[in-house]
Amino acid sequence: MTATQRPDEDRLDRVERILAEMAAAQAEANVAHQNRMAELEKLVAKIGERVDRLAEQQQRTNQDVSVIKGWQTEAVVARNARDIFARLAPNGILMRMFPKDEMGAYMNAATRNNYMTRDEVDKAGAIDFLMEGTNYEGAPVSFAVEVSYTAGMDDIRRAVERAPLIAKMLGRDVVLPAVAAEVISETFEEDARTYHVHWAYVPNGNSLMQ
């Protein structure tokens, strides 16, 4: 931009005027820049909100899928209970799956007769399956089975916590903790050995194979 000198201004006035015009132009440019940055920040915030919503939706979807997979695994265990029991107790024979209504009767008796707390009874009753049968020697054996799509430390903790509570509720000497799952990692196997938890691999289907 070429500035022209006005007839009635000397050189100093001209310089001061040019500097004032440049300052005004710079101030205007700063305001425009600040406005653009404010709009950009609003846009980034909106994008962040959309990303958060999508992340929440994905998390809910993953949780729903996990629950569905867990239900499917439970259904497979129920259909193939004898095979699962044989995996937990090699050469053992499943005699029965403890019925939920019978479990409920024991839960009511335990709280009514005050030999277990409500919390203990609720934890015992939350077990997925209670399998009863005999081992390879023909001796009675019972398993408190936690079922999960992916076996983890949480399953081990629940099984270890609930098995003795079930034994107490039913008046049994021992109920063994166990986990049945479709995904078994080497880390889980090591943890299961450490906590003396029996486990069974459950493929997603009717035919069980190692």
C-alpha positions as CSV (number, residue, x, y, z in Angstrom):
1,M,0.0,0.0,0.0
2,T,1.5,3.3,-1.0
3,A,0.5,6.3,1.2
4,T,0.2,9.7,-0.5
5,Q,1.0,12.9,1.3
6,R,-1.8,15.3,1.9
7,P,-1.1,18.9,0.8
8,D,-1.6,20.3,4.3
9,E,0.6,17.9,6.2
10,D,4.4,17.9,6.7
11,R,6.6,14.8,6.8
12,L,6.2,14.2,10.6
13,D,2.4,14.4,10.4
14,R,2.4,12.0,7.5
15,V,4.5,9.5,9.4
16,E,2.2,9.8,12.5
17,R,-0.8,9.3,10.3
18,I,0.6,6.3,8.6
19,L,1.6,4.7,11.9
20,A,-1.9,5.3,13.3
21,E,-3.5,3.7,10.2
22,M,-1.2,0.7,10.5
23,A,-2.0,0.4,14.2
24,A,-5.8,0.5,13.4
25,A,-5.4,-2.1,10.6
26,Q,-3.4,-4.3,13.0
27,A,-6.0,-4.0,15.7
28,E,-8.7,-4.9,13.2
29,A,-6.7,-7.9,12.0
30,N,-6.2,-9.0,15.7
31,V,-9.9,-8.8,16.3
32,A,-10.6,-10.8,13.2
33,H,-8.0,-13.4,14.3
34,Q,-9.5,-13.6,17.7
35,N,-13.0,-14.1,16.3
36,R,-11.7,-16.9,14.0
37,M,-9.9,-18.5,17.0
38,A,-13.1,-18.3,19.1
39,E,-15.1,-20.0,16.3
40,L,-12.4,-22.6,15.9
41,E,-12.4,-23.3,19.6
42,K,-16.2,-23.7,19.5
43,L,-15.8,-26.1,16.6
44,V,-13.1,-28.1,18.4
45,A,-15.4,-28.3,21.5
46,K,-18.3,-29.6,19.4
47,I,-16.1,-32.2,17.8
48,G,-14.8,-33.2,21.2
49,E,-18.4,-33.6,22.5
50,R,-19.2,-35.8,19.4
51,V,-16.1,-37.9,20.0
52,D,-17.1,-38.3,23.7
53,R,-20.6,-39.4,22.7
54,L,-19.3,-41.8,20.2
55,A,-16.9,-43.2,22.8
56,E,-19.7,-43.7,25.3
57,Q,-21.9,-45.3,22.6
58,Q,-19.0,-47.6,21.7
59,Q,-18.4,-48.5,25.4
60,R,-22.1,-49.3,25.8
61,T,-22.0,-51.4,22.6
62,N,-18.9,-53.3,23.9
63,Q,-20.6,-53.9,27.2
64,D,-23.8,-55.1,25.5
65,V,-21.7,-57.4,23.3
66,S,-19.8,-58.7,26.3
67,V,-23.1,-59.5,28.1
68,I,-24.5,-61.2,25.1
69,K,-21.4,-63.3,24.7
70,G,-21.6,-64.2,28.4
71,W,-25.2,-65.4,27.9
72,Q,-24.2,-67.4,24.9
73,T,-21.4,-69.0,26.9
74,E,-23.8,-69.9,29.8
75,A,-26.2,-71.5,27.2
76,V,-23.3,-73.6,25.8
77,V,-22.3,-74.7,29.4
78,A,-25.9,-75.6,30.2
79,R,-26.3,-77.6,27.0
80,N,-23.0,-79.4,27.5
81,A,-22.9,-79.7,31.3
82,R,-21.6,-83.3,31.3
83,D,-18.7,-82.5,29.0
84,I,-17.9,-79.4,31.1
85,F,-18.0,-81.4,34.3
86,A,-15.7,-84.0,32.8
87,R,-13.2,-81.2,32.0
88,L,-13.4,-80.0,35.6
89,A,-13.1,-83.5,37.0
90,P,-11.4,-85.7,34.4
91,N,-13.1,-89.1,34.2
92,G,-15.8,-87.8,36.6
93,I,-19.5,-88.1,36.2
94,L,-22.0,-85.3,36.5
95,M,-25.0,-86.3,38.6
96,R,-27.0,-83.0,38.4
97,M,-27.0,-79.3,38.0
98,F,-28.2,-77.8,41.2
99,P,-31.6,-76.2,40.4
100,K,-32.0,-72.4,41.0
101,D,-35.3,-72.8,42.8
102,E,-33.7,-75.3,45.2
103,M,-30.8,-72.9,45.7
104,G,-33.4,-70.2,46.6
105,A,-34.9,-72.4,49.3
106,Y,-31.4,-72.9,50.9
107,M,-30.8,-69.1,50.7
108,N,-34.1,-68.4,52.5
109,A,-33.3,-71.0,55.1
110,A,-29.8,-69.5,55.7
111,T,-31.1,-66.0,56.4
112,R,-34.2,-67.2,58.3
113,N,-32.0,-69.3,60.6
114,N,-29.3,-66.6,60.9
115,Y,-26.3,-68.8,60.1
116,M,-25.4,-66.6,57.1
117,T,-25.7,-62.8,56.5
118,R,-27.8,-61.4,53.7
119,D,-24.7,-60.3,51.9
120,E,-23.2,-63.8,52.1
121,V,-26.4,-65.4,50.8
122,D,-26.6,-63.0,47.9
123,K,-23.0,-63.7,46.9
124,A,-23.6,-67.5,47.1
125,G,-26.8,-67.3,45.1
126,A,-25.1,-65.3,42.4
127,I,-23.0,-68.3,41.2
128,D,-23.7,-69.2,37.6
129,F,-23.9,-73.0,38.1
130,L,-23.4,-75.5,40.8
131,M,-22.4,-78.9,39.4
132,E,-22.6,-82.0,41.5
133,G,-21.1,-85.4,40.7
134,T,-18.3,-87.9,41.3
135,N,-14.6,-87.8,40.5
136,Y,-12.6,-90.5,38.9
137,E,-12.5,-92.4,42.2
138,G,-16.3,-92.3,42.6
139,A,-16.1,-89.8,45.5
140,P,-18.6,-86.9,45.6
141,V,-17.4,-83.6,44.2
142,S,-19.1,-80.2,43.7
143,F,-18.1,-77.2,41.6
144,A,-19.2,-73.6,42.0
145,V,-18.8,-72.5,38.4
146,E,-18.4,-68.9,37.2
147,V,-19.1,-68.5,33.5
148,S,-17.5,-65.8,31.3
149,Y,-16.7,-65.3,27.7
150,T,-13.2,-64.2,28.6
151,A,-11.8,-65.7,31.7
152,G,-10.1,-63.2,34.0
153,M,-9.0,-62.5,37.6
154,D,-12.4,-61.2,38.5
155,D,-13.9,-64.7,37.7
156,I,-11.3,-66.3,39.9
157,R,-12.0,-63.9,42.8
158,R,-15.8,-64.5,42.5
159,A,-15.4,-68.3,42.3
160,V,-13.0,-68.4,45.3
161,E,-15.3,-66.1,47.3
162,R,-18.6,-67.9,46.5
163,A,-17.5,-71.6,46.6
164,P,-17.0,-71.7,50.5
165,L,-20.2,-69.6,51.0
166,I,-22.2,-72.2,49.0
167,A,-20.6,-75.0,51.0
168,K,-21.6,-73.2,54.2
169,M,-25.2,-72.6,52.9
170,L,-25.7,-76.3,51.8
171,G,-23.9,-77.8,54.8
172,R,-21.2,-79.4,52.6
173,D,-17.6,-80.0,53.6
174,V,-16.2,-78.6,50.3
175,V,-17.4,-76.9,47.2
176,L,-14.6,-76.4,44.7
177,P,-14.2,-73.0,42.8
178,A,-14.3,-73.3,39.0
179,V,-14.4,-71.1,35.9
180,A,-15.7,-72.0,32.4
181,A,-14.9,-69.6,29.6
182,E,-14.4,-69.5,25.8
183,V,-11.2,-67.4,26.0
184,I,-8.5,-68.7,28.3
185,S,-5.1,-67.0,28.4
186,E,-1.8,-68.3,29.8
187,T,-2.0,-65.6,32.5
188,F,-5.4,-66.9,33.6
189,E,-4.1,-70.5,33.7
190,E,-1.3,-69.4,35.9
191,D,-3.6,-67.4,38.2
192,A,-6.0,-70.3,38.4
193,R,-3.2,-72.6,39.5
194,T,-2.1,-70.1,42.1
195,Y,-5.6,-69.9,43.6
196,H,-6.4,-73.6,43.1
197,V,-9.3,-72.9,40.8
198,H,-10.5,-75.5,38.3
199,W,-11.3,-74.3,34.8
200,A,-12.9,-75.6,31.6
201,Y,-12.5,-74.3,28.0
202,V,-15.9,-73.7,26.4
203,P,-15.9,-73.3,22.6
204,N,-18.8,-71.3,21.2
205,G,-20.9,-74.2,19.8
206,N,-22.5,-77.5,20.6
207,S,-19.4,-79.6,19.9
208,L,-16.7,-79.3,22.5
209,M,-13.1,-79.7,21.5
210,Q,-9.9,-78.6,23.0
